[in-house]
Each structure stands twice: as C-alpha cells, then as structure tokens.
Amino acid sequence: MITPEQVKSYIEEGLACQSVQVSGDGHHFEAVIVSAAFAGKNKVQQHQLVYRALGERMREEIHALSMQTYTPEDYARK
C-alpha cells in the first residue's frame, strides 16, 4: 500500500515545489501543493501538472487524489 510520504516524494520528483503536504489512508489522498510552476495557469492546468508528475501512478497506485494548488504568492495570502 502506498503511503502519503511516497505520494509527496512522487510529486516532488516530478514538479518543482516550494511545499507539498499529503495525507491519506493508502487509497485516498489529500494534497496541498505550492509551486511557482502554477503561475499563470488556471486550476485545471495546475492539476494537470500534478497528474503529469504522478504519471502512471495515478492509474496503478493512487485511487483518488484531492488537491489544493497554489502559487507561492497565493499561498502567502491564504
């Protein structure tokens, strides 16, 4: 079973992030991701970047991922 720490490391390996927080039960995960790569992109595009970073793991290991994505500036204003 995959752990939240593994999901975090997968995201960090595939996407330059200032911060990644992941929680979950091995099947369903929640993530808060802060990345400058999100600048100028809408939420759908931001989520696509995360899915791209996770690649095939989204089909094989991770059954559900709920995420909140922020640029560093948006996160600072949160």
N, C-alpha and C positions, 0 to 999 in steps of 0.2 A: 504494500500500500504506500502510496506517495505521501510525503509529509508537507506541511506548509513551508518548511525550510527549503525543501527541494524545489517547490514551485517558485519561491523567492529567488533561489540561485539560477533557475532556468530563465526567469525574466531578466535578471541582472546580466546574464551571459549574452543575451540577445539584444539588449537595449540599454543604452547609457542612461542610468537613472541616478538622481540625487537621493532618492529614498524609495524603498519598497517595504511594505508591511503586508504580510499574508497570514490569514488564519483559516482554519478549516478542519474538517473531520476525516480527510483522506479521500473523499469523493467530491465534496462541495467546498469551494474555497471563496474567500472574500479577500480582495487586494486593494490597497491604496498605493498608487504609483505616482511618483513625482519625477518628471523628466523634461529637460529643455527640448527634447525631440518633439514634444507635443505642441510647441509654439506654432501658431498659425493654422492649426488643424482643428477640425470640429471633433466632437466626442466620438463619432463613428470612426473617423480616421485614426484617432488616438487609440481606440480599442483594437483596430486592425493592426497597428504597430505591435501591440502586446501579443495578439494572437500570432502574428508572424514570428515574434521572438520565441513563442512556445512551440510553434511548428506542429509536428505530428503528435506531440504530447497531448494536445487538446483533444485529439480523437482517441488516443490509446490509453492515457493515464489519468487525465483530468476530465471528470464528467461534467462539472459545472464551475464556472468562474464568474463571480460578480465583481466588478471593479469600479473604482473611482479613480479617474486620471486627472492630473493637474500639472500645469507648468509650475516651475518654482515660484514665479510671481503670483499666480493664482493661489497656490498653497499658502504662501505667506499672508495673503489677505483673508484666508479662510477663518 
